[in-house]
Amino acid sequence: MATSAYEPAKYDPFSQDAMANPLPFYERLREEAPTFYLERYDTWVFSRFQDIIDVLTVSGNAFIASETTLPTPEILLHHNRGAVSELPVDPVPNGAMTGSPHFEVLRNAHIKPFRPTYVRSLADFVRKLANERLDELLPKKRFDLTQDYGGIVSASVICHLLDMPLSRAGEVLELVNSLSRTDPDKGGTDVATTVGRCVEILIEYVVKRREAGADGSVPLIDGLVQLGYYGRPLTDAEVATQLVCSFIGGTETVPKITAHGLMELNNRPDQMAAVRKDLDRNVPIAVEEMIRFCAPAQWFARTAHKDVSVAGADIRKGQRVIVLFGSAARDEAEFDRPDEFIWNRRIKRVLSFGTGQHYCIGIHLARLELRIMVEAFLRRVGNYSFDLDKAVRLPSSFQWGWNSLPVVIG
């Protein structure tokens, strides 16, 4: 049992203890206060798997991320006194901050490259990227599994989808990595600054596609350029704003799961041996446990636009809700022995990619990248170990994972 330092009353996602290791807090919250009112922020916190599903599947625009999905303490400390207005449609906000019908219109305009059929067509390209990266890294005998392998491959894939030179993958990766760095003045992650820099980069490629006619050959951008939204086309900045979630999500999450998952397998020789018996069959199974056990995203927030009663909470208009995905992954009511990594665990459902209206647009691409990168590494590498003295897991209120995981080959 966790000590009194982790009692629910002391939970704050921006506290140093929670950012260093939120898991002891999650255990206590699930056991003692699964629906927890965080008075300081006038926010309801949900830590159990089923409760989170119940919250995220409430219909009718009851919960909208109109104050962003990752509010800073500064935002949360300002308590809303009553209803919060939905964002205006001019200028068009990021679709993640909207409800129906705006969300669906904006999402459907650029979802094509994330649909299963299109994603399958990327398999050979991703496999080529992974193996070319290993060609370069393996002779060094030591490299950062998170950044040098998974990070560059994932960033290269998103560059490809944006018709951006693959040579910019390192730049993209470094920019996205800044989201994991806590702003010491604000307590949380300075999302606004990073998003602004992302938009600046993306506008350059939106302009190029518009000038080229946006014929559909780069569907991630072209669908948004061609979209008629309330009688007018989106501006370059509005298109770029819709692309930010794919730009960041496509670069941040998969590398951390890849590196962490390969470490968990390596820590369990019997499980590693079982997976290696048939990589084609077993890697996809193991990847699902890696997603559950290693996914770095900890929580997302929504603002109540209606009075709602759900999961034991009577939520008033203007209050916020926080759903703890990191806690759901360790929920004893959903998973047997959840704190253990079991490569062939029978997993019926996970929340690592969200659920409901705003589930992760890149869920199929993430799974493809994970399967290919894990399999490519295991096919080409026999023995490997990790230099944990040099590994880095930065304190973070949002993306809590291995930012740097040096691997030693041989």
C-alpha positions, 0 to 999 in steps of 0.5 A: 500500500502506498504511504500517506504521501500519496493519499487522494487529498494530496493529488495534483497532476502538476505536483512534483510527486505526481509528475515524477511518478503518478502511479502510487496516486492512481492506486489510492484514487482507484481504491479510495476516491475513484470519483474525486473532486479536486477543489483547488481547480473545481475539477472532477478527476476520474481514475477507474477504467469504466468510469472514464468510458462513461464520462467520455461517451456522454453525448450531446456536447456535454463535455468539450475541450473548449479550454484545451485538452491540457489546461495549465494550472493557471487556466484551472485555477480560474473557476468558471461561474456557470456555463462556458461559451463554445468557441467561435467558428471564425476563426476556426479553432483546433477541431479537438476543442470543438463539439458536434457537428464542427468536430466531425466536419474537420476530422473527416476532412483529413482522416483519409491517411489514417484509415485502415486501408491507407495505413496498410499501404504505408507498411513497406515504407515504414519498414524501409524507414525502420531498417534504414535507421537500424543500418545506421544505428546498429554499427554504433553499438549504443544509441538512444532507443527512444529518440534515435530509433523510434523518434526519427522513424515516427517523425519521418512518417509524419513528414511523409504524410505532410509532404515534408522532406524527411530530412526535417524529421530531427527538427520535428522530433526536437520540437515535439519533445519540448511538450514533455518539458515542464514549464517551471513558471507555470507548473504544467507543459507550455502547450501554447508555445509549442503549438504556435511553433508547430503551426508556423512550420505547418503553414509552409506546407499548407501554402505549398499544397494550396499553390499546387492545387491540393489535388488529393495526393497529400490527403492529410493537407488537401482535404482541409484545403478543399473543405468548404466550412460555413461557406468559405475555405479555411485559411492557411493558419486554420488548416495548419491548426487542424494538423497540429494534433496529428503532427504532435501525436504522430511523433510523441507517443509511439517512440516511448512505447517502442523503447519502453516495450522493448525494455520490458520484454528484455527484462523478462527472458522467458517472455522474450523467448516466447515472442521470438519463437514466431515474430510474425504472430507474436509481435502484434500480440505483445504490442497490445500489452506494450500499449497498455503498459507503456503508453505515456499519455496520462490525462486529458481534460474537458469542460462541462457545457451542461449539468451532467451526472455521471460516474457518481459525480454531479457536474455543473456547467463550467466545471472541468473533468480530468480522465486519467488514462494512465490510471485506467491502464492499471485498473484491477477491475479491468486487468488481472495483475495490472502492474505486471507486464504479460506479453500475451495478456488477453486484452479486450479493450484499452484506453491508451488511444481514448474512446468516444467521439475524440478517440485518437485519429492515428490509432491504426498508424500507431499500431502499424509503426509499433509492430514494424519497429518492434519486429525489425529490432528483434529480427536484427538484434539478439542480445541487448541491454540498457544503460539505465544510469543514463536513461531519462524520464522527465517529470511531466504532467502529461507525457510520462515516459522514457524520454531517453533510453540508451540501448547497448547492443551485444 
